[in-house]
Amino acid sequence: MENMGIDLSHFFSGVYKGKRVLITGDTGFKGSWLSIWLKELGADVYGYALPAKSEAENFTRCSLEKHIHHQDGDIRDANTLLDVFQKVQPEIAFHLAAQAIVLDSYKLPQYTFETNLMGVVNFFEAVRNTPSVKAAINITSDKCYQNNEWLWGYRENDPMGGSDPYSASKGCSELITQSYHNSFFPEQGTCHIASGRAGNVIGGGDWAPYRIVPDFFRAIKDDKELIIRNPGAVRPWQHVLEPLSGYLLLGAMLWNYGEKFSGGWNFGPVETNCCSVLALIENIIQITGKGGYIVPPSEKAPHEAMLLKLDISKANILLKWRPALTLNETVEFTAKGYLDELKGNADLYSCRSEQLDQYLKIACDRGIPWTNAG
């Protein structure tokens, strides 16, 4: 952390320095950012995922293949995944490989369930058969909960559910995790496993379809107006570094203290960071001075939840975790990440690393407890 004068060695009690860490889904949005953070922490990072979908992907733009060990592979291929685990002998593993788009789950329900259910089974089977792994985390979604459109946030012990195939697959993923925990990893001395559930994660490097922030910056790039299909939908917006801090802290606590940190954990924003899609886009326009939007007449479309919030009390109290950024800072960090890309910055890895420096400095200056925990 030379730019900001921050020493990374004390973060997460130095657990990741020198560790072999395997990430499934490292070519994805969150997986690529997690790879960067772990690399900066001094971990020996290994990735297993489908190839990046385009040259625009964060993995490709950051030239991550030069910074970590990556192998192309499908999470549905249990034998190849197990071979990778047994070759690498990772000590910590994060599972992020998934079909992550709600609307795509309506078009490809079978693929969604195969990837999001059997992918989790294959991950935990690989963990179970690789004794070197001492901590493993399955990253799911806030959409794992049975959504009743409540005004309050969902807690970790609320029922799993899901009306659409994607949400149902994430609820099932949580049940699979719980089953593996109870059946194969219940004791000290075995691998300790947990799941992390995050809200609507935004930040530079996400160009997935049917997501409002990538759609906005695509519209800017193409000199078009953004079409907003669900302007009133309220989401728990958070910059990608926020939940990643939770995942990394959780991994460190599993490594250091074991079983008592197993189970499900919510990593969402504070209440003031929850706002409607329309309010978010207007905030981005105000900060960047770019873009515009139109709201077309209502039309019949596949169901998406209008209101979904997470209660982060458990992580706050037991992990001493809380997010660091305000909503405006979340938008500023996100906008800068995209603008760095659109400007054609030649060294995007360094831009991401500098954003990580800035984020950690804010967290430290505000005395966020997780900066000294783990």
N, C-alpha and C positions, 0 to 999 in steps of 0.2 A: 504494500500500500504506500508506495513512495510518494505518489501525487498528493495525498492528504496527510501523510505522516502517521498513518494508522498501521499498527503492528497486528497482523492477522493471527499471530501465534496463540493469543489468549482466547480467541473466539471459539465457542463450543468446547472449551477446555483442551483445545489442541487435539481433539479426538481424530480428526481427519488427516492430519499431517502424516504422510508416509503410508497411509492405509490404502489397500486395494479396494476401490469402490466401483461396483457395477451398476449401471443405469440402463434399464430397458426403456426404449423410447427416447434415446438421446438426440435423435434427429428432429424431434418435435419441438414445439415452442418452449414449454416449461423444461423439458429434458435438456435442451441445449443451454438454457440459462443456468440450470443446476450444474451442468458439466463445467461451465465457466467458473462458477463460484467454487466448486470443489477443487478445480485445478488451481485456483488462486489460494486456496487453503492448504495446498501442498499435497493433495491426494493423488494417487496413481489411478486415473479414471479410465474405466472401460465401458464402452457402450455397445448395445445390441438393439437394432431397430431396422425397420424398412428404410431403404434409401430416401434421402430428402426428396420431396415431391417436385421441387423446382429450384432454379438458381436463386430465387428470391428468399428461400428459407433461411432462418437464422443460422442453422448449422453450417450451411454452405457459405453464406456471406461472411461469417466469422472464421472461415477456414478451420473449423474445429478438428477436422481430421489430422491437422498438423499439431494439435495440442493434446489430444487424447487418443486412446486405442479404440478404434471402432470396428465392428463387424456387422455387415448387412445381414438381416435375418428377420423372419416372420415369427411373432410371438406365439402363433398357433403351432409352430414346428417345435414340439416338445423335445425331440431328440437333439436337435441342433442347439437349442437353448441350454440343455443339460451339459452338452459337450463344452460349450463356452464357459459355463460355471466351473466345471471340473478342470478346465485348462487354466482359467484365471485364478481360481481359488480366492474369490473376493472375501473380504472380512465384513463388509457392509453392502447392502443392496437396496436399491430404490426401483420400484416398478411404476413406470409412467406410460408404457406402451398401451395404446387404446385407440378405438374409433371414438373420436371426441366431439363429433358434431351432431346436435340434436336432429336437425332436419335430414342429415344423411342417414340417420337411423330409420327414418320412415322409408327411404329409398332402398336401403340395404339392411333390413332387420336381421337376416341370417348372419351376414358378415359381422354386424355389430355384436350380436350375442356370442358368436364364435370367438371373436377377438377379446371382448371385455369379460367374458366368463372363463372360457378355457384358457385364455391368456393368463389370468390370475392363477388358475389351477397349475398351469405349466410353470409359472414363476415359483410358486411355493413348493412344487415338487422338486424343482432344481435346488431351491434353498434347503429343503429337507434332506436331499442327497448330497449336499456339499457341506461337510462339518466345519469348514473354515468360516462360514457365515455366522456371525454372532448377533447381527441386528438387520432386520429387513422391514421395509415400509411399503405398503401398497397405497398409491396415491389415487383417490377416487374423485368425488365431486359433491358439492352441496345438493345436487339433484338426486342423490341416493335416498333422500328422505321422502316419505309419503307427504306430498305437498297439499296442505289444506288452505293455502293462501292466508295463513295467519299473519297478524300484524307483528307478532313477536318472533324471535329467532328460534330455530330448531336446535335442540340439545342432542348430545351424542346418544342418549338412550331413547330418543323418539323413534317410532317405527320406520323401517325402511319401506320404500314403495317405488312408484314411478308409473305415470300414465303412458308415456311414449317409450319406444324401445330403448333409447339411450338411457333415460332415467331408470328404467327397470333394470337394465344391465348393471348400472352402478349400485343399485340397491342389492342386487344379487352378488356383486363383487364384495360388498361388505359382509354379507352372510357367509360367503366362502372364506373370507379372512378370519371371521370369528370361528368357523368350523375348524380351520387348520390350527388356529391358536389353541382351541380346547382339545383337539385330538392329538396334535403332534408336538406342540411347543408350550406345554403348561408349566414346566419346571425350570428352576435355576439350572444353569449348565447347558441348556439347549439354546437354540437361536430365539431371540425375543422379537416378536413381530407386532406391528401396529398398522393403522391406516390413517391417512391424512385427508381431510375434506376441506376444500377451498371454494370460494365463491367465484364470481366472474373476474378472471385474471386477465389483465391487460398489460401491454408493454410493447416496445419495439421488437420486431422480429416475428410477430404473429400475423400471417397473411392467410389464415384459414378462411374458407368461404362461410357465408351466412353469419358472420360475427360483425357487430356494429362498428367497432373501432377499426379493424382492418378494412371494412367496406368504406369507411370515411376516408381513409388515407389512399385507398385505391381510387376513389372518386377524385381526390385532389390530383393524384398522379395523371389521371385521364382527363382532367379538366371538366368534370361532370358534377352534377349535384347528387348528394346522397339521397337514396330513397329509404325512409324510415317506416318499417311495417308495423312496429309495436311501440309507438312513442311513449305510452304510459307505463310500460313494464318497468318495475322497480328491481334493481339488481344490486348486490353487494360488491361494488367495484373495488379492486385492489391491484396495485402494481405487482408484477410477477415476483419481485424480490421479497415481498411481504410473506406470502405463504411459503416460499422457499426457505426463509429464515426459520419458520416453524418446522418444516420437514427436517432441516439440518439439526435444529435443537432437539427435536424428538429422537433422531438417530443417535445423537450424542448421549442423551439420557438413557436410551435403551442400552447403549454400549456400557455406560458407567454404572447404571443401577438396575438394569434388567427388568424383570417381570412387572413391577409396579407401574411401569410406563407403557405396558402393552394396551391394546384396545384402540378404539376410535377417537380421533381428535379433530375438532373444528379449528380452522385457521382462516377467519374472515376479517373484514374491516370493522372499524367502530361504526356505531349507528349513523354518524354524520356522513360517512362515505357511501351510504345507501341512497341512491337517487334514481330517477327515471332515465330511460334511454334518451329522451329528448333533452333533459337537463344536462346530461353528460355531454352530448354533442354540442349544445350551445356553449358549454364551458370550454370545450376543445377549440371551437371557433373563436371564442374570446381570447384565449391564450395564444393561439397561433396566428390569428388574423387571416386564416385561410378557410376556404370551403363554404358550402351552403347545403341546404337540404330541402326536400319536399316530403310531405306526408300524403300519400295517395288515399283515396276513399277506401274504407274498410272492405276487405274481401275475405272469403273463406280460405283459411290456411291451416296447416297442421297445428295442433295445439302446442303452445309453449306457456309455461307458468308466467303469470303476471306479477307475482310477488313472492320472493323467496329470500329469507335472511337466516344467518347463522348466529347462534349464541356461542361466544368464545370464552365464557366464564371458566370452563374447565381448564383450557390452555393458559388462561390468565392467572389462575390461582395455583395450579399444580406445576406448570412448566415455567411460570413467571414470564410468559410470552405475551406480547401485545404488538400491534402494528405501529410503525413509526411515522407514516406519512399522512398528511391531511388530504382531503379530496383534491384541492387545487394542486398540491405537490404530486399527487398520483397522476393527474392529467399532465402536468409539466414534464415529469419523468417520461411518461408515455409518448408525448408529442416529440420530445427531443430524440427518443429512440428511433421513431419513424423518420424524423427529419434528417437524422444522420444517415439513414439509408437512402432517402430520396436525393440527398446531395451527392450520393455516390462515393461516400468516404471509403478510401482504399483499405483502411485498417479498422474494420468494424469491431474486431475483437478488443482492441484497445479502447474504443468508445464504450463498449459494454463494461469493461473493467473499470473505466473511469466513473461510470454510473454506479457501479457497485461501491467504489470508494466513497462517492458522494452520499449514497444511501447509508453506509455504515457510519460516516461522520455525523449525519443527522441523528441516527439512532443513538450513538454514543453521547452526543451533546444533549440530547433530551433525557438521558439516563434510562433508556429503555432497558428493563431488567435482563432480557435475554442476552444483551451484549456482554454481560459478566456471568452468565449462568452456564450450566451444562457440566 
